[in-house]
């Protein structure tokens, strides 16, 4: 299984095509990143009523094709292909 911190660091430098198995068993291909130029900046702080615990098995990323936050389990990743200008 890939290290979450390594993947997060790589995605702050480039984009990636991640193919993973969803919890329903289907396969999903997602182009994603954590690069500041692509992730929207929040104009207003998000108010949460309950603190959300960090899950070391899940990574939230910006889905470039659907323009929204998505997440996947690290143990469900089949392949990762880094793409973009700043290759890792």
Contact map, one row per residue, 1 for C-alpha under 8 A:
1110000000000000000000000000000000000000000000000000000000000000000000000110000000000000
1111011000000000000000000000000000000000000000000000000000000000000000000110000000000000
1111111000000000000000000000000000000000000000000000000000000000000000000000000000000000
0111111100000000000000000000000000000000000000000000000110100000000000000100000000000000
0011111110000000000000000000000000000000000000000000000000000000000000000000000000000000
0111111111000000000000000000000000000000000000000000000000000000000000000000000000000000
0111111111100000000000000000000000000000000000000000000000000000000000000000000000000000
0001111111110000000000000000000001000000000000000000000000100000000000000000000000000000
0000111111111000000000000000000000000000000000000000000000000000000000000000000000000000
0000011111111100000000000000000000000000000000000000000000000000000000000000000000000001
0000001111111111000000000000000111100000000000000000000000000000000000000000000000000000
0000000111111100000000000000000011110000000000000000000000000000000000000000000000000000
0000000011111110000000000000000001100000000000000000000000000000000000000000000000000111
0000000001111111000000000000000011100000000000000000000000000000000000000000000001111111
0000000000101111100000000000001111100000000000000000000000000000000000000000000001110000
0000000000100111110000000000001110000000000000000000000000000000000000000000000111110000
0000000000000011111000000000111100000000000000000000000000000000000000000000000111100000
0000000000000001111100000000111100000000000000000000000000000000000000000000111110000000
0000000000000000111110000011110000000000000000000000000000000000000000000000111100000000
0000000000000000011111000011100000000000000000000000000000000000000000010001111000000000
0000000000000000001111111111000000000000000000000000000000000000000000000001110000000000
0000000000000000000111111111000000000000000000000000000000000000000000010001000000000000
0000000000000000000011111100000000000000000000000000000000000000000000000000000000000000
0000000000000000000011111100000000000000000000000000000000000000000000000000000000000000
0000000000000000000011111110000000000000000000000000000000000000000000000000000000000000
0000000000000000000011111111000000000000000000000000000000000000000000000000000000000000
0000000000000000001111001111100000000000000000000000000000000000000000000000000000000000
0000000000000000001111000111110000000000000000000000000000000000000000000000000000000000
0000000000000000111100000011111000000000000000000000000000000000000000000000000000000000
0000000000000000111000000001111100000000000000000000000000000011100000000000000000000000
0000000000000011110000000000111110000000000000000000000000000011100000000000000000000000
0000000000100011110000000000011111000000000000000000000000001111100000000000000000000000
0000000000110111000000000000001111100110000000000000000000001111000000000000000000000000
0000000100111110000000000000000111110110000000000000000000001100000000000000000000000000
0000000000111110000000000000000011111110000000000000000000000000000000000000000000000000
0000000000010000000000000000000001111111000000000000000000000000000000000000000000000000
0000000000000000000000000000000000111111000000000000000000000000000000000000000000000000
0000000000000000000000000000000011111111000000000000000000000101000000000000000000000000
0000000000000000000000000000000011111111100000000000000000000100000000000000000000000000
0000000000000000000000000000000000011111110000000000000000000000000000000000000000000000
0000000000000000000000000000000000000011111000000000000000000000000000000000000000000000
0000000000000000000000000000000000000001111110000000000000000000000000000000000000000000
0000000000000000000000000000000000000000111110000000000000000000000000000000000000000000
0000000000000000000000000000000000000000011111000000000000000000000000000000000000000000
0000000000000000000000000000000000000000011111100000000000000000000000000000000000000000
0000000000000000000000000000000000000000000111110000000000000000000000000000000000000000
0000000000000000000000000000000000000000000011111000000000000000000000000000000000000000
0000000000000000000000000000000000000000000001111110000000000000000000000000000000000000
0000000000000000000000000000000000000000000000111110000000000000000000000000000000000000
0000000000000000000000000000000000000000000000011111000000000000000000000000000000000000
0000000000000000000000000000000000000000000000011111100000000000000000000000000000000000
0000000000000000000000000000000000000000000000000111110000000000000000000000000000000000
0000000000000000000000000000000000000000000000000011111000000000000000000000000000000000
0000000000000000000000000000000000000000000000000001111100000000000000000000000000000000
0000000000000000000000000000000000000000000000000000111111100000000000000000000000000000
0001000000000000000000000000000000000000000000000000011111100000000000000000000000000000
0001000000000000000000000000000000000000000000000000001111100000000000001110000000000000
0000000000000000000000000000000000000000000000000000001111110000000000111100000000000000
0001000100000000000000000000000000000000000000000000001111111000000000111100000000000000
0000000000000000000000000000000000000000000000000000000001111100000011110000000000000000
0000000000000000000000000000000111000000000000000000000000111110000011100000000000000000
0000000000000000000000000000000111000110000000000000000000011111001111000000000000000000
0000000000000000000000000000011110000000000000000000000000001111111111000000000000000000
0000000000000000000000000000011110000100000000000000000000000111111100000000000000000000
0000000000000000000000000000011100000000000000000000000000000011111000000000000000000000
0000000000000000000000000000000000000000000000000000000000000011111100000000000000000000
0000000000000000000000000000000000000000000000000000000000000111111110000000000000000000
0000000000000000000000000000000000000000000000000000000000000111011111000000000000000000
0000000000000000000000000000000000000000000000000000000000011110001111100000000000000000
0000000000000000000000000000000000000000000000000000000000011110000111110000000000000000
0000000000000000000000000000000000000000000000000000000001111000000011111000000000000000
0000000000000000000101000000000000000000000000000000000001110000000001111101100000000000
0000000000000000000000000000000000000000000000000000000011100000000000111111100000000000
1101000000000000000000000000000000000000000000000000000011100000000000011111100000000000
1100000000000000000000000000000000000000000000000000000010000000000000001111100000000000
0000000000000000000111000000000000000000000000000000000000000000000000011111110000000000
0000000000000000011110000000000000000000000000000000000000000000000000011111111100000000
0000000000000000011110000000000000000000000000000000000000000000000000000001111100000000
0000000000000000011100000000000000000000000000000000000000000000000000000000111110000000
0000000000000001111000000000000000000000000000000000000000000000000000000000111111000000
0000000000000001110000000000000000000000000000000000000000000000000000000000001111100000
0000000000000111100000000000000000000000000000000000000000000000000000000000000111110011
0000000000000111100000000000000000000000000000000000000000000000000000000000000011111110
0000000000000111000000000000000000000000000000000000000000000000000000000000000001111110
0000000000000100000000000000000000000000000000000000000000000000000000000000000000111110
0000000000001100000000000000000000000000000000000000000000000000000000000000000000111111
0000000000001100000000000000000000000000000000000000000000000000000000000000000001111111
0000000001001100000000000000000000000000000000000000000000000000000000000000000001000111
